[in-house]
Amino acid sequence: METLPEWVIQLAYLLAAVLFIQGMRDMTHPRTATRGNFTSAMGMLLAVGVTVLWFELVSPVVLIAGLVVGSVVGVGLAVRVEMTEMPQLVGVFNGFGGGASALVAGAELIEFQTAGVVTSLPAETAIAAAASGLIGAVTFCGSLVAAGKLHGVVNGNAIRYTGEQVVKVALFAISILLGAYLVVQPELFAEYLQGEWVPAYWLLLGAASLLGIALVISIGGADMPVVIALLNSYSGLAAAGTGFVLNNTALIIAGTLVGAAGMILTVIMCESMNRSLSNVLFGGFGEEADSEEMDDIYEGNITETSPEEIEMLLDVANRVVIVPGYGMAVAQAQHAVAELAELLDENDVEVEFGIHPVAGRMPGHMNVLLADADVPYDKMKELEEINPTFSQTDVVIVTGANDVVNPQANESDSGPIAGMPVLNVGDARTVIVNKRSLSPGFSGIANPLFAQDNTNLLFGDAKDSMQELVNNYKENN
């Protein structure tokens, strides 16, 4: 390999970058998403394989062994992890990416150190390493906390405490100062060889790790879709920073693509909630529910229904819209919901799905679940497209959703969801809400939709309720 010209590896990096771009393009549509995922994976395999073999980092046997182990772990996760657990898996993957970038950048600094050229460490390399370490450590620990919140092992509410903003600012300032010290005092690493100092870089990782925990622990579960998108962007930026440290074109391009895509998605998610990114990070969305307010709205105004009554409504309906939420995901009711939609479609009932951008626990969560149940993608309508049609809809079935259909967003100038674009399901002729109870969503506020005259509540587990409705519909049609 050493006898080959350098243009060979650069050409391989260019081809890998093309595969990354084409893969991301294909992933913008469900019909080509699988191909896009495979294309991007092949680009990464090419980039990693060429890099390892060209620089003789390890023997081909070790490279193949690593690929086999990684593939076994990846396939095992893909098979074992439930679709409802996919958001936390994505969060963990984000964290692994950020952590790997931080460690690789640190390893490269040690390489400079052991080569005896630390006093001539280029400033751009030190700056890139500091940025990669800061962002990577924040991403790693923040992603673990986010995954813990989603999985229920960490309190899903916004954990607030006195002086929390001071703590965050202090940790960020310490991280910046340590990064600056790394840039202006590279000889610190030479001193470390003699055992006199702990490297500033590892102190930077420690402070940034605490910062990542502090940032995410104070964010409520309802904001996790935004947090996951932001951490995805962070992992890309960390990778790009490491690419500059290594002078690796493929890593710079891949990291930039991920960072840009994640940030664009973050902005879209924030706009979907009518909230700024700073409000998501520091607002503490998701307070305790006000029981008195809920009693005032609900008492005497709740109308219960049954699968038998809903079946009779569906018998005379011409248009039905189904609005899924996280409750559907938890109950794994997507297959029963898809079967109901198929039965209605066979009886010439127009059926569509209203998808809110932040329904579930990650961007596109509902789309993924419904696609897993073989729901045609053209039946999944975004908020802007479906909202004008609710007034021409006979029956809306809301299963497991709450905040994304709360009319308080349009009716109040204050509150946690004020101004947030929501699905205007209340405009339909009849609204069926399937929930376990009247408990609030993550916003912690009551939902006046439940007390409207045209709303009927079907209490119970989403999967059991939808399956019973399907059975009733089959018996009578």
Secondary structure as the mmCIF struct_conf table of DSSP 4:
data_model
#
loop_
_struct_conf.conf_type_id
_struct_conf.id
_struct_conf.beg_label_comp_id
_struct_conf.beg_label_asym_id
_struct_conf.beg_label_seq_id
_struct_conf.end_label_comp_id
_struct_conf.end_label_asym_id
_struct_conf.end_label_seq_id
TURN_TY1_P TURN_TY1_P1 GLU A 2 THR A 3
BEND BEND1 LEU A 4 LEU A 4
TURN_TY1_P TURN_TY1_P2 GLU A 6 GLU A 6
HELX_RH_AL_P HELX_RH_AL_P1 TRP A 7 ASP A 26
TURN_TY1_P TURN_TY1_P3 MET A 27 THR A 28
BEND BEND2 HIS A 29 HIS A 29
HELX_RH_AL_P HELX_RH_AL_P2 PRO A 30 TRP A 54
TURN_TY1_P TURN_TY1_P4 PHE A 55 GLU A 56
BEND BEND3 LEU A 57 VAL A 58
HELX_RH_AL_P HELX_RH_AL_P3 PRO A 60 ARG A 80
BEND BEND4 VAL A 81 VAL A 81
HELX_RH_3T_P HELX_RH_3T_P1 MET A 83 GLU A 85
HELX_RH_AL_P HELX_RH_AL_P4 MET A 86 THR A 114
TURN_TY1_P TURN_TY1_P5 ALA A 115 GLY A 116
HELX_RH_3T_P HELX_RH_3T_P2 VAL A 118 SER A 120
HELX_RH_AL_P HELX_RH_AL_P5 ALA A 123 HIS A 151
TURN_TY1_P TURN_TY1_P6 GLY A 152 GLY A 152
BEND BEND5 VAL A 153 VAL A 154
BEND BEND6 ASN A 157 ASN A 157
TURN_TY1_P TURN_TY1_P7 THR A 162 GLY A 163
HELX_RH_AL_P HELX_RH_AL_P6 GLU A 164 VAL A 184
TURN_TY1_P TURN_TY1_P8 PRO A 186 GLU A 187
HELX_RH_AL_P HELX_RH_AL_P7 LEU A 188 LEU A 193
TURN_TY1_P TURN_TY1_P9 GLN A 194 GLY A 195
BEND BEND7 GLU A 196 GLU A 196
HELX_RH_AL_P HELX_RH_AL_P8 ALA A 200 ILE A 217
TURN_TY1_P TURN_TY1_P10 SER A 218 SER A 218
BEND BEND8 ILE A 219 ILE A 219
HELX_RH_3T_P HELX_RH_3T_P3 GLY A 221 ASP A 223
HELX_RH_AL_P HELX_RH_AL_P9 MET A 224 LEU A 246
TURN_TY1_P TURN_TY1_P11 ASN A 247 ASN A 247
HELX_RH_AL_P HELX_RH_AL_P10 THR A 249 MET A 273
TURN_TY1_P TURN_TY1_P12 ASN A 274 ASN A 274
HELX_RH_AL_P HELX_RH_AL_P11 LEU A 277 PHE A 282
BEND BEND9 GLY A 283 GLY A 283
HELX_RH_AL_P HELX_RH_AL_P12 SER A 291 TYR A 298
TURN_TY1_P TURN_TY1_P13 GLU A 299 ASN A 301
STRN STRN1 GLU A 304 GLU A 304
HELX_RH_AL_P HELX_RH_AL_P13 PRO A 307 ASP A 315
TURN_TY1_P TURN_TY1_P14 VAL A 316 VAL A 316
BEND BEND10 ASN A 318 ASN A 318
STRN STRN2 ARG A 319 PRO A 324
HELX_RH_AL_P HELX_RH_AL_P14 TYR A 326 ALA A 331
TURN_TY1_P TURN_TY1_P15 GLN A 332 GLN A 332
HELX_RH_AL_P HELX_RH_AL_P15 GLN A 334 GLU A 346
TURN_TY1_P TURN_TY1_P16 ASN A 347 ASP A 348
STRN STRN3 GLU A 350 ILE A 355
TURN_TY1_P TURN_TY1_P17 PRO A 357 VAL A 358
BEND BEND11 ALA A 359 MET A 362
TURN_TY1_P TURN_TY1_P18 PRO A 363 GLY A 364
HELX_RH_AL_P HELX_RH_AL_P16 HIS A 365 ASP A 372
TURN_TY1_P TURN_TY1_P19 ALA A 373 ASP A 374
HELX_RH_3T_P HELX_RH_3T_P4 TYR A 377 LYS A 379
STRN STRN4 MET A 380 GLU A 382
HELX_RH_AL_P HELX_RH_AL_P17 LEU A 383 ILE A 386
HELX_RH_3T_P HELX_RH_3T_P5 ASN A 387 GLN A 392
BEND BEND12 ASP A 394 ASP A 394
STRN STRN5 VAL A 395 THR A 399
BEND BEND13 GLY A 400 GLY A 400
HELX_RH_3T_P HELX_RH_3T_P6 ASP A 403 VAL A 405
TURN_TY1_P TURN_TY1_P20 PRO A 407 PRO A 407
HELX_RH_AL_P HELX_RH_AL_P18 GLN A 408 GLU A 411
BEND BEND14 ASP A 413 GLY A 415
TURN_TY1_P TURN_TY1_P21 PRO A 416 GLY A 419
HELX_RH_3T_P HELX_RH_3T_P7 VAL A 425 ASP A 427
BEND BEND15 ALA A 428 ARG A 429
STRN STRN6 THR A 430 LYS A 435
BEND BEND16 ARG A 436 LEU A 438
TURN_TY1_P TURN_TY1_P22 PHE A 442 SER A 443
HELX_RH_3T_P HELX_RH_3T_P8 PRO A 448 ALA A 451
BEND BEND17 GLN A 452 GLN A 452
TURN_TY1_P TURN_TY1_P23 ASP A 453 ASN A 454
STRN STRN7 THR A 455 PHE A 459
BEND BEND18 GLY A 460 GLY A 460
HELX_RH_AL_P HELX_RH_AL_P19 ALA A 462 ASN A 476
#
